[in-house]
């Protein structure tokens, strides 16, 4: 996004209520000489894409005036949005009270300033905004130093004790949030542990840092980051039962503190996303459906109806709906999500990080594979394979290439299969991700061009016999989280569709 696009992007992000509020604010606060920035707003709003020449014609101003006008407009829009948002945002309310206290302080109204700070501090403590608490305490010391009375010394000592208490809490929160980010980042780069060596490295680095906490003595934020870190620690080691336990704890601390769902909706939606994912991994269909229904019903109530929440929640629900179709084998229904997914990406694409885009492409490619639409599957897998960032989710990139090989064979586009197999083999070796499942699949695909039809079923059975025991292998099983290769082989061997195989497994499994 170039600098000249910043104001355009901001204007286009505004909804009708925000635009109406801005117009009212601008007309009320601007003088006769300020009407040009309102004309600039109208000109930008009328455009479907940024075009400075059209803006110049509509506003009837010189080109050299535009940068200052846009800077002024940008600030005025942010001020109007702040005024509109402040009622529902505790952090903004606290900061406004701090600003008021500074104004009173500058006018030597120290008692009034002190009262504003006390109110702000109580609100910050109640919302566990400890960084703001420390900022307020620091300012309280400054105000009190100018009010010399009998109790001033005692009060400053008390403020010092409060500062130490909340500084310790903030240190804990920072340490735990760093752990959570490190573990999440590890999952982002590599996915799951790939070997005993990987697992030992994870345990040696993180285990001691996650132990020794008494949950009963922790604040909301300390619990939030501790449970996030423990969830990721369990998740990347395939311990989905423990991962489920901590994902459930994450959601529970929000259910016990409903007001935090509004304040920290991003953490709440992520907590539900993580819970839904481990419910899928542990095949708990009914709990998944209930959780999806609950979080969907909270949008616009506990979860605020703001753009960021909508982007996150829609992604959460799309992932979960796709996972439900994987679980039930209803791929024909799953591929009907295409229009909704494309509309979502068209509307919010610039606000979605590359990791989640790749996940969405891969999952949808798998839906098409399960439905026997191999060319469509390849289209989505190619989006993952040709990502600009080769270091993000290398596990996804490996298995996208593997599935792409199988889909190419199934679609009949196997004229260059030998070359594709060699290319994928080289990529997997370079990514240091050649394990037994990948090796068996590569070997099978290498032999295909030289396999007679009469021997084809025998080759499938041989591959099945080699892969089936690996489903429960401590490290090889991760491959089956990305590719349900066993169901594909069973469908080829028995002459049934993948959907039929998975539906049969779903009907016989506990819910």
C-alpha positions in Angstrom: 0.0 0.0 0.0 1.6 3.3 -1.1 1.4 6.5 0.9 -1.0 8.0 -1.6 -3.5 5.1 -1.1 -3.7 5.4 2.7 -6.6 7.8 2.9 -8.4 6.0 0.1 -8.1 2.7 2.0 -9.4 4.4 5.2 -12.4 6.0 3.5 -13.3 2.7 1.7 -13.1 0.8 5.0 -15.9 3.0 6.6 -19.5 1.8 6.8 -22.5 4.0 6.3 -22.9 5.0 9.9 -19.2 6.0 10.2 -19.4 8.1 7.0 -22.6 9.8 8.2 -21.0 10.5 11.6 -17.9 11.9 9.9 -20.0 14.3 7.8 -21.8 15.6 10.9 -18.5 16.0 12.8 -16.8 17.7 9.9 -19.6 20.2 9.2 -19.9 21.0 12.9 -16.2 21.4 13.5 -14.9 23.0 10.3 -14.8 26.6 9.5 -15.5 28.2 6.1 -11.9 27.7 5.0 -12.0 24.0 5.8 -14.6 22.8 3.4 -12.0 21.6 0.9 -11.1 18.5 3.0 -14.9 17.6 3.0 -14.9 17.9 -0.8 -11.8 15.7 -0.9 -13.7 13.1 1.2 -16.6 13.2 -1.2 -14.3 12.8 -4.2 -12.4 9.8 -2.7 -15.7 8.2 -1.6 -17.0 8.3 -5.2 -14.1 6.4 -6.7 -13.9 2.7 -7.1 -10.0 2.9 -7.2 -7.5 5.6 -6.4 -7.1 8.1 -9.3 -5.4 11.4 -8.3 -6.3 13.1 -11.6 -10.0 12.6 -11.0 -9.6 13.9 -7.4 -7.9 17.0 -8.7 -10.7 17.7 -11.2 -13.5 17.0 -8.6 -11.9 19.2 -5.9 -10.6 21.9 -8.2 -7.3 22.2 -6.3 -3.6 22.2 -7.3 -1.7 19.0 -7.2 0.8 20.4 -4.6 -2.1 21.0 -2.2 -3.2 17.4 -2.2 -0.7 15.9 0.3 -1.6 18.4 3.1 -5.3 18.1 2.4 -5.1 14.3 2.6 -3.1 14.4 5.9 -5.7 16.8 7.3 -8.6 14.5 6.1 -6.9 11.4 7.5 -6.6 13.0 10.9 -10.2 14.3 10.9 -11.5 10.9 10.0 -9.6 9.2 12.8 -10.8 11.8 15.3 -14.5 11.2 14.2 -14.0 7.4 14.4 -12.5 7.7 17.8 -15.4 9.7 19.1 -17.8 7.1 17.6 -15.9 4.2 19.1 -15.0 5.5 22.5 -18.3 4.4 24.3 -17.6 0.7 23.5 -13.8 0.8 24.0 -12.5 0.7 27.6 -8.9 1.5 26.6 -10.0 4.6 24.8 -12.2 5.6 27.8 -9.2 5.3 30.1 -6.9 7.2 27.8 -9.5 10.0 27.5 -9.7 10.3 31.3 -5.8 10.5 31.5 -6.0 13.2 28.9 -8.6 15.1 30.9 -6.4 14.8 34.0 -3.4 16.3 32.1 -5.5 19.2 31.0 -6.6 19.8 34.7 -3.0 19.4 35.8 -1.8 22.1 33.4 -4.4 24.4 34.8 -3.1 23.7 38.4 -6.4 22.0 39.3 -4.5 19.2 41.0 -7.3 17.9 43.1 -9.6 17.5 40.1 -6.7 16.0 38.1 -6.1 13.5 41.0 -9.8 12.4 41.0 -9.8 11.8 37.2 -6.7 9.7 37.6 -8.3 7.7 40.4 -11.3 6.9 38.3 -9.1 6.0 35.3 -6.9 3.7 37.5 -9.9 1.9 38.9 -11.2 1.3 35.4 -7.8 0.1 34.2 -7.5 -2.3 37.2 -11.0 -3.7 36.6 -10.1 -4.3 32.9 -6.7 -5.6 33.9 -5.0 -3.0 31.6 -1.8 -3.1 33.7 0.4 -1.0 31.3 -2.2 1.8 31.7 -2.3 1.3 35.5 1.5 1.9 35.6 1.2 5.0 33.4 -1.5 6.4 35.7 0.4 5.6 38.9 3.5 7.4 37.4 1.3 10.5 36.7 -0.3 10.3 40.2 3.1 10.5 41.8 3.7 13.7 39.8 0.4 15.2 40.8 0.9 14.3 44.5 4.3 15.8 44.6 2.7 19.2 44.0 0.1 18.6 46.8 2.2 18.7 49.9 0.0 17.7 52.9 0.2 15.4 55.9 -0.9 12.3 53.9 1.3 13.0 50.8 4.2 10.8 52.0 2.0 7.9 53.0 0.2 8.0 49.6 3.4 8.1 47.6 4.6 5.0 49.5 1.3 3.2 48.7 1.6 4.2 45.0 5.1 2.7 45.0 3.8 -0.6 46.4 1.0 -0.6 43.7 3.6 0.1 41.0 5.7 -2.9 42.1 2.6 -5.2 42.2 1.4 -4.3 38.8 4.8 -4.2 37.3 5.3 -7.9 38.4 2.0 -8.8 36.8 3.0 -7.0 33.6 6.3 -8.9 33.6 4.5 -12.2 33.9 2.1 -11.3 31.1 5.0 -10.2 28.8 6.9 -13.4 29.5 3.8 -15.6 28.9 2.7 -13.7 25.8 6.3 -14.1 24.4 6.1 -17.9 25.0 2.7 -18.1 23.3 3.9 -16.1 20.3 7.1 -18.3 20.0 5.1 -21.5 20.0 2.5 -20.2 17.6 5.3 -19.0 15.4 6.9 -22.5 15.5 3.6 -24.0 14.3 3.4 -21.4 11.6 6.8 -22.3 10.2 6.9 -26.0 10.6 3.5 -27.4 11.7 3.9 -30.4 13.9 7.1 -31.9 15.3 8.6 -34.3 12.7 10.9 -36.5 14.7 12.0 -37.4 18.2 14.8 -34.8 17.9 12.2 -32.1 17.1 10.2 -33.2 20.1 13.1 -33.1 22.5 14.1 -29.6 21.2 10.6 -28.3 21.9 10.4 -29.9 25.3 13.9 -28.8 26.4 13.2 -25.2 25.4 9.6 -24.7 26.6 8.6 -27.2 29.2 10.2 -25.5 32.3 9.0 -22.1 31.2 5.4 -23.3 31.2 5.6 -25.0 34.6 5.3 -23.6 38.1 2.2 -21.4 37.8 -0.7 -21.5 40.2 -3.7 -20.8 38.0 -5.8 -19.6 41.0 -3.4 -16.7 41.6 -3.2 -15.6 38.0 -5.0 -12.6 36.4 -7.1 -12.9 33.3 -4.3 -12.0 31.0 -1.8 -14.3 32.7 -4.2 -17.2 32.2 -4.9 -16.1 28.7 -1.3 -16.3 27.5 -0.4 -19.3 29.7 -3.3 -21.4 28.3 -2.4 -20.2 24.7 1.2 -21.3 25.2 0.2 -24.7 26.8 -2.3 -25.3 24.0 0.3 -24.7 21.3 2.9 -26.7 23.2 0.5 -29.7 23.3 -0.8 -29.2 19.8 2.5 -29.2 17.9 3.4 -32.5 19.7 0.1 -34.2 18.6 -1.2 -34.2 22.2 -4.7 -33.2 21.1 -6.4 -34.3 24.3 -4.2 -31.9 26.3 -4.6 -29.3 23.6 -8.4 -29.6 23.9 -8.1 -29.2 27.6 -6.3 -25.9 27.3 -8.3 -24.6 24.3 -11.4 -25.3 26.5 -9.8 -23.4 29.4 -9.2 -20.5 27.1 -12.8 -20.2 26.1 -13.9 -20.8 29.7 -12.1 -17.7 31.1 -14.0 -15.6 28.6 -17.3 -17.2 29.5 -16.5 -16.4 33.1 -15.7 -12.8 32.2 -18.2 -11.9 29.5 -17.1 -8.2 29.3 -13.7 -9.4 28.0 -15.3 -10.9 24.9 -16.1 -7.4 23.8 -12.7 -5.9 24.8 -10.5 -8.7 23.6 -12.7 -10.2 20.9 -9.6 -11.1 18.8 -8.3 -13.4 21.5 -11.8 -14.8 22.1 -12.3 -15.6 18.4 -8.8 -17.2 18.2 -9.6 -19.2 21.3 -12.7 -20.6 19.6 -10.8 -21.2 16.4 -8.2 -23.3 18.3 -11.0 -25.1 20.2 -12.8 -26.0 17.0 -9.6 -27.3 15.4 -8.7 -29.7 18.3 -12.4 -30.8 18.3 -11.9 -31.7 14.6 -8.6 -33.5 15.3 -10.3 -35.5 18.1 -13.4 -36.1 15.9 -15.9 -34.6 18.3 -18.6 -33.7 15.7 -21.5 -32.7 18.1 -19.3 -30.4 20.2 -18.0 -28.8 17.0 -21.5 -28.0 15.9 -22.5 -26.6 19.3 -19.4 -24.5 19.5 -19.9 -23.0 16.0 -23.6 -22.3 16.8 -22.6 -20.5 20.1 -19.8 -18.3 18.7 -22.0 -17.4 15.6 -24.8 -16.3 17.9 -22.4 -14.0 19.9 -21.5 -11.8 16.9 -23.0 -8.4 17.4 -23.8 -9.2 21.0 -20.7 -10.1 23.1 -18.5 -9.9 20.0 -18.6 -6.4 18.6 -19.8 -6.0 15.0 -16.6 -4.4 13.7 -14.6 -5.3 10.6 -11.7 -7.0 12.3 -14.1 -9.3 14.3 -16.1 -10.1 11.1 -12.9 -11.1 9.2 -11.7 -13.3 12.0 -15.1 -14.9 12.8 -15.9 -15.7 9.2 -12.4 -17.3 8.8 -13.0 -19.3 11.9 -16.4 -20.6 10.7 -15.3 -21.3 7.2 -12.4 -23.5 8.4 -14.8 -25.3 10.8 -17.5 -25.9 8.1 -14.8 -27.3 5.8 -13.5 -29.5 8.6 -17.1 -30.8 9.2 -17.3 -31.8 5.6 -14.0 -33.6 5.8 -15.3 -35.5 8.9 -18.6 -36.5 7.3 -17.4 -37.1 3.8 -20.0 -34.7 2.4 -17.6 -33.2 -0.2 -20.4 -32.5 -2.6 -21.8 -30.0 -0.1 -18.4 -28.7 0.9 -17.5 -27.5 -2.6 -20.7 -25.4 -2.6 -18.8 -23.1 -0.2 -16.7 -21.9 -3.2 -18.8 -18.7 -3.9 -18.8 -17.8 -0.2 -15.0 -18.3 0.0 -14.3 -16.3 -3.1 -16.6 -13.5 -2.0 -14.9 -13.5 1.4 -11.4 -13.3 -0.2 -12.6 -10.6 -2.6 -14.0 -8.5 0.2 -11.4 -9.0 2.9 -8.3 -10.3 1.1 -6.1 -7.4 2.0 -6.9 -7.9 5.7 -6.1 -11.7 5.7 -2.6 -12.9 6.4 -0.8 -15.2 4.0 -0.9 -18.1 6.5 -4.7 -18.2 6.7 -5.0 -17.8 2.9 -2.8 -20.8 2.3 -4.7 -22.8 4.8 -8.0 -21.9 3.1 -6.6 -22.7 -0.4 -5.3 -26.1 0.8 -8.4 -27.1 2.6 -10.6 -26.2 -0.3 -8.3 -28.1 -2.7 -8.7 -31.1 -0.4 -12.5 -30.7 -0.7 -12.3 -30.8 -4.5 -10.0 -33.8 -4.3 -12.5 -35.7 -2.1 -15.3 -34.8 -4.5 -13.3 -36.2 -7.5 -12.9 -32.7 -9.1 -9.2 -33.0 -9.6 -8.6 -30.1 -12.0 -10.3 -27.7 -9.5 -8.2 -29.3 -6.7 -5.0 -28.5 -8.7 -6.1 -24.9 -9.2 -6.3 -24.3 -5.4 -3.1 -26.3 -4.6 -1.2 -24.2 -7.1 -2.0 -21.1 -5.1 -0.2 -22.8 -2.1 2.7 -24.1 -4.2 3.4 -20.7 -5.8 3.2 -18.7 -2.6 5.7 -15.8 -2.5 6.9 -16.7 0.9 8.7 -20.1 0.8 9.3 -20.2 4.5 5.7 -20.0 5.7 4.0 -23.3 6.5 6.5 -25.5 4.8 4.5 -28.5 5.9 1.5 -27.3 3.8 3.8 -26.6 0.8 5.2 -30.2 1.0 1.8 -31.9 1.2 0.3 -29.6 -1.4 2.9 -30.9 -3.8 2.2 -34.5 -2.8 -1.6 -34.1 -3.3 -1.0 -32.2 -6.5 0.9 -35.2 -7.9 -2.0 -37.6 -7.0 -4.6 -35.1 -8.4 -2.5 -34.8 -11.7 -2.5 -38.6 -12.0 -6.2 -38.9 -11.3 -7.2 -36.1 -13.7 -5.2 -37.8 -16.5 -2.7 -35.0 -16.7 0.2 -37.3 -16.0 2.2 -36.8 -19.2 5.0 -35.2 -17.2 4.5 -37.2 -14.0 8.2 -38.4 -14.0 9.4 -34.8 -14.1 6.9 -33.7 -11.5 7.8 -36.6 -9.1 11.6 -35.7 -9.4 10.8 -32.0 -8.7 8.7 -32.8 -5.7 11.3 -35.3 -4.4 14.0 -32.6 -4.6 11.7 -30.0 -2.9 11.0 -32.4 0.0 14.6 -33.3 0.5 15.5 -29.6 0.5 12.8 -28.9 3.1 14.3 -31.7 5.2 10.8 -33.4 5.3 11.4 -36.8 3.7 9.8 -39.3 6.0 8.4 -42.8 5.5 4.9 -41.7 4.2 6.4 -39.3 1.7 9.0 -41.8 0.6 6.3 -44.5 0.1 4.1 -42.2 -1.9 7.0 -41.0 -4.1 8.1 -44.6 -4.8 4.5 -45.5 -5.7 4.1 -42.5 -8.1 7.5 -43.2 -9.7 6.4 -46.8 -10.6 3.0 -45.8 -11.9 4.0 -45.0 -15.5 5.6 -48.4 -15.8 2.8 -50.3 -14.1 0.4 -52.4 -16.2 -3.3 -52.1 -15.6 -3.4 -55.7 -14.5 -0.8 -54.9 -11.7 -2.3 -51.6 -10.7 -4.5 -52.9 -7.9 -1.6 -54.9 -6.5 0.5 -51.7 -6.4 -2.3 -49.9 -4.5 -2.6 -52.8 -2.1 1.2 -52.8 -1.5 1.1 -49.0 -0.8 -1.9 -49.5 1.5 -0.2 -52.3 3.5 2.9 -50.1 3.9 1.0 -47.0 5.0 -1.8 -48.3 7.2 0.6 -49.2 10.1 2.0 -45.7 10.0 -1.4 -44.1 10.9 -0.5 -44.4 14.6 3.2 -43.9 14.4 4.3 -41.1 16.8 5.7 -39.0 14.0 4.6 -40.4 10.7 0.9 -39.9 11.6 1.2 -36.2 10.9 1.1 -36.9 7.2 -2.5 -38.2 7.6 -3.6 -34.9 9.1 -2.9 -33.3 5.7 -3.8 -36.1 3.4 -6.4 -38.8 4.0 -4.4 -41.1 1.8 -5.8 -44.2 3.4 -9.4 -43.4 2.4 -8.2 -42.6 -1.1 -6.4 -46.0 -1.3 -9.5 -47.8 0.1 -11.7 -46.1 -2.5 -9.3 -47.2 -5.4 -9.0 -50.7 -4.1 -12.8 -51.3 -3.5 -14.0 -49.2 -6.4 -16.0 -46.8 -4.3 -15.8 -43.0 -3.9 -13.8 -41.4 -1.2 -17.1 -39.9 0.1 -18.6 -43.3 0.5 -15.5 -44.6 2.4 -15.5 -41.6 4.8 -19.2 -41.5 5.3 -19.1 -45.2 6.4 -16.3 -44.4 8.9 -18.2 -41.4 10.2 -21.4 -43.4 10.8 -19.6 -46.1 12.7 -17.5 -43.7 14.8 -18.6 -42.3 18.2 -19.9 -38.7 18.0 
